[in-house]
Amino acid sequence: MTSHGRWYLLGWDLEREDWRLFSAERVRPRVPHGAPFVSRVVPGGDADAFVSARFKGSDTTEWPSRGTVLLHAPARHVLPFAGDGTVTAVDDKRCTLEVGSWSWGALAASFGRFEVAMKVVEPPELAEAFAVQAARFAAAGPSAEEFRRGS
């Protein structure tokens, strides 16, 4: 399997008793020893979907954190940057975007790339993540007064 230009091997780890992704560049040939090979079916039956889900931080094809915001931007401006999200036009100037990420904080931060006014539609965890991100961003820069003074 490949992802972002890298090759991976999907295999069952006997010690962890779980599926693992191994970077092909780190795999080294060894003399076989231990338990003989036992064929296993990948959960869901689709190795590509399973690996894609693992890269999303999940054991399913869904992101662990999904949310929707109302963006004050036309759907045609958002659609090219929506990735695997769903864009729905509300009117000529606004749309909703439903998308997922590996955490609520990462999801909130990802919406910032649109640089437009927005409002969380759902869920409450996303609204809370926006508040946390806002506090982090505010603490990262100077206060308005410090900015005006050039300090």
Beta strands, then each sheet from edge to edge (+ up, - down):
strand 1: 2-3
strand 2: 6-13
strand 3: 18-23
strand 4: 65-71
strand 5: 86-89
strand 6: 95-101
strand 7: 118-122
sheet 1: 1+ 2- 3+
sheet 2: 5+ 6- 4+ 7-
end
